[in-house]
């Protein structure tokens, strides 16, 4: 019988794997955003259906968002923030070079919107 591994075990085993680290960071961001929305919605005493109506969305979309099951676009985040009486703020921060992770997106050519190769 094999023992089950905890998330901490998997993170430790994959500390040097940049793809794992990027996927973990993405999942963590989705979870944190969903948790913040759920907490504010509950603070206001609203159901998921009420938030969905106020944000011009459907309840299943709010449920998926709160569970961290979807990566929202900025316009969706803005609609949810406004419905919750919040202001959306996006911040980019420098990270130590050792912590920087190159993210590869399948099907992305590495070219910017202009068609020129991205530099950086």
N, C-alpha and C positions, 0 to 999 in steps of 0.2 A: 504494500500500500504506500503510495507516495504522499508526502505531506504537502499541504497547500502553502503557498508563499503569500506573504503579506505584500502590500504595495510598497512598504519600506524596503523589504527584501529585494523586490524587483528594481526599485530605484537604485539601490546600492549596487546590485549586479550590473546595471546598465549605466553606471555613472560616466563611463567613457564613450558611450554610444550617442553620437549627436542626433541621430534620428529619433531615438527613444526620448532624449531630453526635449527635443522640439515638440514631439507629440504630447509629452507630459505637460509642458508649459502651456500648450494650446488647450488641453483638457482642463487644466487648473484655471485658466482665464475664463473659460465657459462656465465652470462651476462657480467661481467667485462672482461673476456677473449675475448668474441666475440666483444665487443666494442673496445678493444685495437687493435684487428686484423683489424676491419673495418676502424678505424681511420688511421692506418698505410697504409692500401691499398689505401684509398682515398688520403692520403698525397703523395703517389707515382703516383697518377692519373690512377690507374688500375681499371679495371672492376673485378667483381667476377670471370668471366670466365678466365681472364688473370691470376689472382692469382691461380685459380684451376689448370690451365695448368702448371704453374711454380712449383706447389706443388705436381703434379702428382695425382690430385683429380678431382672431377667433380663439376661443378658450384652449383648444388643443395646442396651438402655437405658443401660448403663454406657459402651459404646462411643460412643453418640451424645453422652452427657454429656461424656466426655473430649475429644471432637472439637469441643466448643462448639456442637453442633448442636441444643441444646434449652435452654430456660429452665426451670430446676428450681424447684419450689415449696420453701418452707421445710421442710415435713415430709420431702421427699425429701433435701434437703441434710442434715437432722438424721440421717436413717437412714444416709446414706453416711458422715458424720462419725463417728458412733458405731461403725460397722463398721470404720473405719480407726483407731479408738482416739483420735479427736480430739474437741474440744468446738467446736461451732458458735458463732461470735460474729458478730453483725450490728451494724454501726456506722453511724450516720448522722452526716455531718459537714457543716458549713456550707461553702458554696462562695461565692466572690466573686460579687456580683450580676451582673456582666458575663458570668460563666461559666454562670449558671443558665439552664436550657433548659426551656421549657414543652413538655411532651410531650402530644400529642393521641393518644388511643386511639379508633379508629373504633368506633362503637356505644356509646360511653360518654357518658352524658348530662351528666357533670360534677356529678352529685348523689351525695352520700355514702350510706352504708348506711341512714341514717334517711330518705332521700328528699329531704332539704333540699339546697339548692344549696351546693356546696363553697365555702369562703371561703379567702382566703389571699393 
